[in-house]
């Protein structure tokens, strides 16, 4: 049996680096793995599966003989190059936002809607946004039992969700205020931190109720992604979703406080059992002993961590819960790898 060939496009980026680690640790379903990046990164050598691989420049020729191509690049790069890779015969799994809402491109979470990978007329499969991915595995499991009607979420998004620049500026700001008496009066933090970087306000010792770009009616792009992507993944066109996205001074791992309303009455213990048995979910819910998910515990791991599960005091059809998910692993690289593995199984 021939093992399919794989291209990793954007191999030198933050998500690409995590991807190489994931490929090295997961079952080896691939033949050749080809690392692809911008021309300035060509010639670099990176380790994957215990061997050094040389990065090649992004070009049409880079996709010759490739069966599956995973893209971890900005939207504009995917828009240009994903169709080229598909035209060369590769099935593209794209981690950017370029194709997520295209009706001819499935948006897939393997634990929720794996069957959708078969419907790919453009030869492209899309990976959801990291914020959506941090909660959707848990929501999919509960939806199968209770039928989801409405979501109200507040996200607490890590700096790495904004890329390496987000990580760098947060670390810089932490160093600037370390050991200093700030946070006691309005303006003292801003006076110490001169560079906000890509964020609209200081992030160290602060939270910023903003992630993404401005869209209609005061919403941000991140908030609309949570709404639109949840609808598409779960197949609920009229799902009511309200999201408020907040950037927090955490390096990696997004968290969300979720209020979910269902069509049928929920049961707390039954919900915990469902989550505990669900693939891709780790239930940490022992409030009597102060055990619940935090980003510090979830970072570097693959599952969605879920805790603080409560039946609403005011609505028997509603659950409240808290979730954490590593935005560079399940929130990006891992889900992309899982989709690609489903495609690889077609080559048997």
C-alpha positions as a Markdown table, in Angstrom:
| # | Residue | x | y | z |
|---|---|---|---|---|
| 1 | Unk | 0.0 | 0.0 | 0.0 |
| 2 | Unk | 1.4 | 3.4 | -1.0 |
| 3 | Unk | 1.5 | 6.0 | 1.7 |
| 4 | Unk | 0.3 | 9.4 | 0.4 |
| 5 | Unk | 2.8 | 12.3 | 0.1 |
| 6 | Unk | 2.3 | 15.4 | 2.2 |
| 7 | Unk | 3.3 | 19.1 | 1.8 |
| 8 | Unk | 3.4 | 21.4 | 4.9 |
| 9 | Unk | 3.1 | 24.9 | 3.6 |
| 10 | Unk | 4.2 | 27.5 | 6.1 |
| 11 | Unk | 6.4 | 25.0 | 7.8 |
| 12 | Unk | 8.6 | 27.7 | 9.4 |
| 13 | Unk | 5.8 | 29.7 | 11.1 |
| 14 | Unk | 4.4 | 29.4 | 14.6 |
| 15 | Unk | 1.7 | 26.9 | 13.7 |
| 16 | Unk | 4.0 | 25.1 | 11.2 |
| 17 | Unk | 6.5 | 24.5 | 14.0 |
| 18 | Unk | 3.8 | 22.9 | 16.1 |
| 19 | Unk | 2.7 | 20.9 | 13.1 |
| 20 | Unk | 6.1 | 19.3 | 12.7 |
| 21 | Unk | 6.1 | 18.3 | 16.3 |
| 22 | Unk | 2.6 | 16.8 | 15.9 |
| 23 | Unk | 3.5 | 14.9 | 12.7 |
| 24 | Unk | 6.5 | 13.5 | 14.6 |
| 25 | Unk | 4.3 | 12.1 | 17.4 |
| 26 | Unk | 1.2 | 10.9 | 15.7 |
| 27 | Unk | 0.9 | 7.6 | 13.8 |
| 28 | Unk | 3.0 | 7.7 | 10.7 |
| 29 | Unk | 0.5 | 7.6 | 7.8 |
| 30 | Unk | 2.7 | 9.6 | 5.3 |
| 31 | Unk | 5.3 | 8.8 | 2.8 |
| 32 | Unk | 7.4 | 11.8 | 1.7 |
| 33 | Unk | 6.8 | 15.0 | 3.8 |
| 34 | Unk | 7.8 | 18.1 | 1.9 |
| 35 | Unk | 8.3 | 21.4 | 3.8 |
| 36 | Unk | 7.3 | 24.5 | 1.9 |
| 37 | Unk | 7.7 | 28.2 | 2.9 |
| 38 | Unk | 8.5 | 31.6 | 1.5 |
| 39 | Unk | 11.6 | 32.0 | -0.7 |
| 40 | Unk | 13.5 | 33.6 | 2.2 |
| 41 | Unk | 13.1 | 30.4 | 4.2 |
| 42 | Unk | 14.1 | 28.1 | 1.4 |
| 43 | Unk | 17.2 | 26.0 | 2.3 |
| 44 | Unk | 16.5 | 26.0 | 6.0 |
| 45 | Unk | 16.6 | 22.5 | 7.6 |
| 46 | Unk | 13.9 | 21.5 | 10.1 |
| 47 | Unk | 13.4 | 18.2 | 11.9 |
| 48 | Unk | 10.3 | 16.1 | 11.4 |
| 49 | Unk | 9.9 | 12.4 | 12.3 |
| 50 | Unk | 13.5 | 12.3 | 13.4 |
| 51 | Unk | 15.0 | 13.4 | 10.1 |
| 52 | Unk | 16.2 | 16.7 | 8.8 |
| 53 | Unk | 14.2 | 18.1 | 5.9 |
| 54 | Unk | 15.1 | 21.0 | 3.7 |
| 55 | Unk | 12.6 | 23.7 | 3.2 |
| 56 | Unk | 11.7 | 24.4 | -0.5 |
| 57 | Unk | 10.3 | 27.7 | -1.8 |
| 58 | Unk | 6.6 | 28.0 | -2.4 |
| 59 | Unk | 5.9 | 27.5 | -6.1 |
| 60 | Unk | 3.7 | 25.5 | -8.4 |
| 61 | Unk | 6.5 | 22.9 | -8.8 |
| 62 | Unk | 6.5 | 22.4 | -5.0 |
| 63 | Unk | 3.2 | 20.5 | -5.3 |
| 64 | Unk | 4.3 | 18.1 | -8.0 |
| 65 | Unk | 3.6 | 14.6 | -6.8 |
| 66 | Unk | 1.9 | 15.8 | -3.6 |
| 67 | Unk | -1.3 | 14.0 | -2.5 |
| 68 | Unk | -2.3 | 16.2 | 0.5 |
| 69 | Unk | -1.1 | 19.8 | 1.2 |
| 70 | Unk | -1.6 | 21.4 | 4.6 |
| 71 | Unk | -1.6 | 25.2 | 4.5 |
| 72 | Unk | -0.6 | 27.2 | 7.6 |
| 73 | Unk | -0.2 | 30.7 | 6.0 |
| 74 | Unk | -2.0 | 34.0 | 5.9 |
| 75 | Unk | -5.4 | 34.3 | 4.0 |
| 76 | Unk | -3.9 | 36.1 | 1.0 |
| 77 | Unk | -1.3 | 33.3 | 0.5 |
| 78 | Unk | -3.9 | 30.6 | 0.7 |
| 79 | Unk | -6.2 | 32.4 | -1.7 |
| 80 | Unk | -3.5 | 32.4 | -4.3 |
| 81 | Unk | -1.8 | 29.1 | -3.7 |
| 82 | Unk | -4.4 | 26.7 | -2.4 |
| 83 | Unk | -6.2 | 26.5 | -5.8 |
| 84 | Unk | -2.8 | 26.0 | -7.5 |
| 85 | Unk | -2.0 | 23.1 | -5.2 |
| 86 | Unk | -5.5 | 21.6 | -5.9 |
| 87 | Unk | -5.0 | 22.0 | -9.6 |
| 88 | Unk | -1.9 | 19.9 | -9.3 |
| 89 | Unk | -4.0 | 17.1 | -7.8 |
| 90 | Unk | -3.4 | 17.7 | -4.1 |
| 91 | Unk | -6.2 | 17.8 | -1.6 |
| 92 | Unk | -5.7 | 21.0 | 0.3 |
| 93 | Unk | -6.4 | 21.3 | 4.1 |
| 94 | Unk | -6.3 | 25.1 | 4.8 |
| 95 | Unk | -5.9 | 26.6 | 8.2 |
| 96 | Unk | -6.5 | 30.2 | 7.1 |
| 97 | Unk | -9.8 | 32.1 | 6.9 |
| 98 | Unk | -9.7 | 32.3 | 3.1 |
| 99 | Unk | -12.3 | 29.5 | 2.4 |
| 100 | Unk | -14.1 | 28.9 | 5.6 |
| 101 | Unk | -17.5 | 30.3 | 4.5 |
| 102 | Unk | -17.2 | 29.2 | 0.9 |
| 103 | Unk | -20.3 | 26.9 | 0.4 |
| 104 | Unk | -18.2 | 24.6 | -1.8 |
| 105 | Unk | -15.5 | 24.1 | 0.9 |
| 106 | Unk | -16.3 | 22.0 | 3.9 |
| 107 | Unk | -15.4 | 23.3 | 7.4 |
| 108 | Unk | -14.4 | 20.3 | 9.3 |
| 109 | Unk | -13.8 | 19.2 | 12.9 |
| 110 | Unk | -13.2 | 15.4 | 12.8 |
| 111 | Unk | -14.9 | 14.7 | 16.2 |
| 112 | Unk | -18.0 | 16.6 | 15.0 |
| 113 | Unk | -18.6 | 16.4 | 11.2 |
| 114 | Unk | -16.0 | 14.0 | 9.6 |
| 115 | Unk | -18.4 | 13.0 | 6.9 |
| 116 | Unk | -18.1 | 16.5 | 5.4 |
| 117 | Unk | -14.6 | 15.9 | 4.0 |
| 118 | Unk | -16.1 | 13.9 | 1.2 |
| 119 | Unk | -17.9 | 17.0 | -0.2 |
| 120 | Unk | -15.0 | 19.0 | -1.5 |
| 121 | Unk | -15.7 | 20.0 | -5.2 |
| 122 | Unk | -12.8 | 22.5 | -5.1 |
| 123 | Unk | -10.4 | 20.0 | -3.6 |
| 124 | Unk | -10.1 | 22.2 | -0.5 |
| 125 | Unk | -11.1 | 21.5 | 3.1 |
| 126 | Unk | -11.1 | 24.3 | 5.6 |
| 127 | Unk | -10.0 | 24.3 | 9.2 |
| 128 | Unk | -12.0 | 26.5 | 11.7 |
| 129 | Unk | -10.7 | 29.5 | 13.6 |
| 130 | Unk | -8.9 | 28.7 | 16.8 |
| 131 | Unk | -11.5 | 30.3 | 19.0 |
| 132 | Unk | -14.3 | 28.3 | 17.5 |
| 133 | Unk | -12.2 | 25.1 | 17.8 |
| 134 | Unk | -11.6 | 25.7 | 21.5 |
| 135 | Unk | -15.2 | 25.0 | 22.3 |
| 136 | Unk | -16.9 | 23.2 | 19.3 |
| 137 | Unk | -15.8 | 19.7 | 20.1 |
| 138 | Unk | -17.6 | 19.9 | 23.5 |
| 139 | Unk | -20.6 | 21.7 | 21.9 |
| 140 | Unk | -20.8 | 19.0 | 19.3 |
| 141 | Unk | -21.0 | 16.2 | 21.9 |
| 142 | Unk | -23.7 | 18.0 | 23.8 |
| 143 | Unk | -25.6 | 18.9 | 20.6 |
| 144 | Unk | -25.9 | 15.2 | 19.7 |
| 145 | Unk | -27.8 | 14.6 | 22.9 |
| 146 | Unk | -29.8 | 17.8 | 23.6 |
| 147 | Unk | -29.9 | 19.7 | 20.2 |
| 148 | Unk | -28.3 | 23.1 | 20.5 |
| 149 | Unk | -30.4 | 26.3 | 20.0 |
| 150 | Unk | -28.3 | 29.2 | 21.3 |
| 151 | Unk | -24.8 | 30.1 | 22.4 |
| 152 | Unk | -23.7 | 33.1 | 24.4 |
| 153 | Unk | -19.9 | 33.0 | 24.8 |
| 154 | Unk | -17.1 | 35.2 | 26.2 |
| 155 | Unk | -13.7 | 34.3 | 24.9 |
| 156 | Unk | -10.4 | 34.9 | 26.7 |
| 157 | Unk | -7.9 | 34.7 | 23.9 |
| 158 | Unk | -4.1 | 34.2 | 24.2 |
| 159 | Unk | -1.5 | 36.5 | 22.6 |
| 160 | Unk | -0.3 | 33.7 | 20.3 |
| 161 | Unk | -3.7 | 33.9 | 18.6 |
| 162 | Unk | -2.3 | 37.0 | 17.0 |
| 163 | Unk | 0.8 | 35.2 | 15.8 |
| 164 | Unk | 4.5 | 35.5 | 16.8 |
| 165 | Unk | 4.1 | 39.3 | 17.0 |
| 166 | Unk | 1.5 | 38.9 | 19.7 |
| 167 | Unk | 3.8 | 36.6 | 21.7 |
| 168 | Unk | 6.8 | 38.8 | 21.3 |
| 169 | Unk | 5.0 | 42.0 | 22.4 |
| 170 | Unk | 3.4 | 40.4 | 25.5 |
| 171 | Unk | 6.8 | 39.0 | 26.6 |
| 172 | Unk | 8.4 | 42.5 | 26.0 |
| 173 | Unk | 5.6 | 44.2 | 28.0 |
| 174 | Unk | 5.9 | 41.7 | 30.9 |
| 175 | Unk | 9.6 | 42.4 | 31.1 |
| 176 | Unk | 8.9 | 46.2 | 31.1 |
| 177 | Unk | 6.6 | 46.1 | 34.1 |
| 178 | Unk | 8.1 | 43.3 | 36.1 |
| 179 | Unk | 8.7 | 44.4 | 39.7 |
| 180 | Unk | 7.2 | 47.8 | 39.1 |
| 181 | Unk | 4.3 | 49.3 | 41.1 |
| 182 | Unk | 1.8 | 49.7 | 38.3 |
| 183 | Unk | -1.9 | 48.9 | 38.1 |
| 184 | Unk | -2.7 | 51.2 | 41.0 |
| 185 | Unk | -4.0 | 54.2 | 39.1 |
| 186 | Unk | -5.4 | 55.0 | 35.7 |
| 187 | Unk | -2.7 | 55.6 | 33.2 |
| 188 | Unk | 0.2 | 54.2 | 35.1 |
| 189 | Unk | 0.4 | 51.0 | 33.0 |
| 190 | Unk | 0.3 | 53.0 | 29.8 |
| 191 | Unk | 3.0 | 55.3 | 31.0 |
| 192 | Unk | 5.3 | 52.3 | 31.5 |
| 193 | Unk | 4.4 | 50.4 | 28.4 |
| 194 | Unk | 5.4 | 52.6 | 25.4 |
| 195 | Unk | 4.7 | 50.0 | 22.7 |
| 196 | Unk | 1.4 | 48.2 | 22.3 |
| 197 | Unk | 2.6 | 46.3 | 19.3 |
| 198 | Unk | -0.3 | 44.8 | 17.3 |
| 199 | Unk | -2.8 | 45.3 | 20.2 |
| 200 | Unk | -4.9 | 48.4 | 20.8 |
| 201 | Unk | -3.9 | 48.7 | 24.4 |
| 202 | Unk | -1.2 | 47.3 | 26.8 |
| 203 | Unk | -1.8 | 43.6 | 27.3 |
| 204 | Unk | 0.5 | 42.8 | 30.2 |
| 205 | Unk | -1.5 | 43.2 | 33.5 |
| 206 | Unk | -4.6 | 44.0 | 31.4 |
| 207 | Unk | -7.4 | 42.6 | 29.4 |
| 208 | Unk | -8.5 | 44.0 | 26.0 |
| 209 | Unk | -12.2 | 43.5 | 24.9 |
| 210 | Unk | -11.1 | 43.3 | 21.3 |
| 211 | Unk | -9.8 | 40.6 | 19.0 |
| 212 | Unk | -9.7 | 40.8 | 15.2 |
| 213 | Unk | -10.8 | 43.7 | 13.0 |
| 214 | Unk | -13.9 | 45.9 | 13.1 |
| 215 | Unk | -17.0 | 44.7 | 11.3 |
| 216 | Unk | -20.6 | 45.9 | 11.1 |
| 217 | Unk | -22.5 | 47.1 | 14.1 |
| 218 | Unk | -19.5 | 47.1 | 16.4 |
| 219 | Unk | -18.7 | 43.4 | 16.2 |
| 220 | Unk | -15.2 | 42.1 | 15.5 |
| 221 | Unk | -14.2 | 39.6 | 12.9 |
| 222 | Unk | -13.3 | 37.1 | 15.6 |
| 223 | Unk | -16.8 | 37.4 | 17.1 |
| 224 | Unk | -18.5 | 36.8 | 13.8 |
| 225 | Unk | -16.2 | 33.8 | 13.1 |
| 226 | Unk | -17.5 | 32.1 | 16.2 |
| 227 | Unk | -21.1 | 32.7 | 15.1 |
| 228 | Unk | -20.7 | 31.8 | 11.4 |
| 229 | Unk | -18.4 | 28.8 | 11.8 |
| 230 | Unk | -20.4 | 27.2 | 14.7 |
| 231 | Unk | -23.5 | 27.3 | 12.4 |
| 232 | Unk | -21.6 | 25.7 | 9.5 |
| 233 | Unk | -19.8 | 23.0 | 11.5 |
| 234 | Unk | -22.9 | 21.9 | 13.5 |
| 235 | Unk | -25.2 | 22.3 | 10.5 |
| 236 | Unk | -27.6 | 24.6 | 12.3 |
| 237 | Unk | -28.3 | 27.5 | 9.9 |
| 238 | Unk | -30.4 | 29.5 | 12.4 |
| 239 | Unk | -28.2 | 28.9 | 15.5 |
| 240 | Unk | -28.3 | 32.0 | 17.7 |
| 241 | Unk | -24.8 | 33.0 | 18.7 |
| 242 | Unk | -23.6 | 36.0 | 20.7 |
| 243 | Unk | -19.8 | 36.3 | 21.3 |
| 244 | Unk | -17.6 | 38.8 | 23.0 |
| 245 | Unk | -13.9 | 38.2 | 22.3 |
| 246 | Unk | -11.4 | 39.4 | 24.9 |
| 247 | Unk | -7.6 | 39.3 | 24.6 |
| 248 | Unk | -5.8 | 38.3 | 27.8 |
| 249 | Unk | -2.2 | 38.2 | 29.0 |
| 250 | Unk | -1.7 | 34.5 | 28.3 |
| 251 | Unk | 0.9 | 33.3 | 25.8 |
| 252 | Unk | -0.9 | 30.2 | 24.5 |
| 253 | Unk | -4.4 | 28.6 | 25.1 |
| 254 | Unk | -7.7 | 30.2 | 24.5 |
| 255 | Unk | -10.5 | 29.9 | 27.1 |
| 256 | Unk | -14.3 | 30.5 | 26.8 |
| 257 | Unk | -17.1 | 30.9 | 29.2 |
| 258 | Unk | -20.1 | 29.3 | 27.4 |
| 259 | Unk | -23.9 | 29.6 | 28.1 |
| 260 | Unk | -25.6 | 27.0 | 25.8 |
| 261 | Unk | -29.3 | 26.7 | 25.4 |
| 262 | Unk | -30.8 | 23.4 | 24.0 |
| 263 | Unk | -34.1 | 22.2 | 22.7 |
| 264 | Unk | -34.5 | 19.6 | 25.5 |
| 265 | Unk | -34.0 | 19.8 | 29.3 |
| 266 | Unk | -30.4 | 19.2 | 30.4 |
| 267 | Unk | -29.0 | 17.2 | 33.2 |
| 268 | Unk | -25.7 | 18.2 | 34.8 |
| 269 | Unk | -24.4 | 14.7 | 35.7 |
| 270 | Unk | -25.5 | 13.3 | 32.3 |
| 271 | Unk | -23.8 | 16.2 | 30.6 |
| 272 | Unk | -20.6 | 15.5 | 32.5 |
| 273 | Unk | -20.8 | 11.9 | 31.5 |
| 274 | Unk | -21.3 | 12.8 | 27.8 |
| 275 | Unk | -18.3 | 15.1 | 27.9 |
| 276 | Unk | -16.1 | 12.6 | 29.8 |
| 277 | Unk | -16.7 | 9.9 | 27.2 |
| 278 | Unk | -16.3 | 12.2 | 24.2 |
| 279 | Unk | -13.2 | 11.9 | 22.0 |
| 280 | Unk | -11.0 | 15.0 | 22.1 |
| 281 | Unk | -12.5 | 16.2 | 25.5 |
| 282 | Unk | -10.9 | 16.2 | 28.9 |
| 283 | Unk | -13.4 | 16.8 | 31.7 |
| 284 | Unk | -11.8 | 18.5 | 34.8 |
| 285 | Unk | -14.8 | 19.3 | 36.9 |
| 286 | Unk | -14.3 | 18.9 | 40.7 |
| 287 | Unk | -15.3 | 22.3 | 42.1 |
| 288 | Unk | -15.3 | 21.0 | 45.7 |
| 289 | Unk | -11.5 | 20.5 | 45.3 |
| 290 | Unk | -11.0 | 23.6 | 43.1 |
| 291 | Unk | -10.2 | 21.5 | 40.1 |
| 292 | Unk | -11.2 | 23.1 | 36.8 |
| 293 | Unk | -9.4 | 23.9 | 33.5 |
| 294 | Unk | -6.9 | 26.8 | 33.2 |
| 295 | Unk | -4.7 | 27.8 | 30.3 |
| 296 | Unk | -1.6 | 26.9 | 32.4 |
| 297 | Unk | -2.8 | 23.3 | 32.6 |
| 298 | Unk | -4.1 | 22.9 | 29.1 |
| 299 | Unk | -1.2 | 24.4 | 27.1 |
| 300 | Unk | 0.8 | 21.9 | 25.1 |
| 301 | Unk | -2.0 | 19.3 | 25.2 |
| 302 | Unk | -4.4 | 18.1 | 22.5 |
| 303 | Unk | -7.9 | 17.9 | 24.1 |
| 304 | Unk | -10.5 | 20.5 | 24.8 |
| 305 | Unk | -10.5 | 20.9 | 28.6 |
| 306 | Unk | -14.0 | 21.4 | 30.1 |
| 307 | Unk | -15.1 | 22.2 | 33.6 |
| 308 | Unk | -17.4 | 24.3 | 35.7 |
| 309 | Unk | -20.4 | 22.4 | 34.2 |
| 310 | Unk | -23.6 | 23.8 | 35.7 |
| 311 | Unk | -27.3 | 23.6 | 34.8 |
| 312 | Unk | -28.6 | 27.1 | 34.6 |
| 313 | Unk | -30.5 | 28.3 | 37.7 |
| 314 | Unk | -33.0 | 30.1 | 35.5 |
| 315 | Unk | -33.5 | 27.9 | 32.4 |
| 316 | Unk | -33.8 | 24.1 | 32.6 |
| 317 | Unk | -32.7 | 23.9 | 28.9 |
| 318 | Unk | -29.4 | 25.7 | 29.5 |
| 319 | Unk | -25.8 | 24.7 | 30.6 |
| 320 | Unk | -23.0 | 26.9 | 31.7 |
| 321 | Unk | -19.4 | 25.7 | 31.4 |
| 322 | Unk | -15.8 | 26.8 | 30.9 |
| 323 | Unk | -13.5 | 25.4 | 28.2 |
| 324 | Unk | -9.8 | 25.8 | 27.5 |
| 325 | Unk | -7.9 | 24.7 | 24.3 |
| 326 | Unk | -4.4 | 25.1 | 23.1 |
| 327 | Unk | -4.9 | 27.5 | 20.1 |
| 328 | Unk | -1.8 | 26.3 | 18.3 |
| 329 | Unk | -2.5 | 22.6 | 18.7 |
| 330 | Unk | -6.2 | 21.6 | 18.5 |
| 331 | Unk | -6.9 | 25.3 | 17.6 |
| 332 | Unk | -4.8 | 25.1 | 14.5 |
| 333 | Unk | -2.2 | 22.4 | 13.8 |
| 334 | Unk | -3.7 | 19.3 | 15.3 |
| 335 | Unk | -7.2 | 19.8 | 13.7 |
| 336 | Unk | -5.5 | 20.3 | 10.4 |
| 337 | Unk | -3.4 | 17.1 | 10.9 |
| 338 | Unk | -6.5 | 15.2 | 11.9 |
| 339 | Unk | -8.4 | 16.3 | 8.7 |
| 340 | Unk | -5.4 | 15.4 | 6.6 |
| 341 | Unk | -5.2 | 11.9 | 8.2 |
| 342 | Unk | -8.9 | 11.3 | 7.3 |
| 343 | Unk | -8.0 | 12.2 | 3.7 |
| 344 | Unk | -4.9 | 9.9 | 3.9 |
| 345 | Unk | -7.2 | 7.0 | 4.8 |
| 346 | Unk | -8.8 | 7.3 | 1.3 |
| 347 | Unk | -5.5 | 6.2 | -0.3 |
| 348 | Unk | -5.7 | 2.7 | 1.2 |
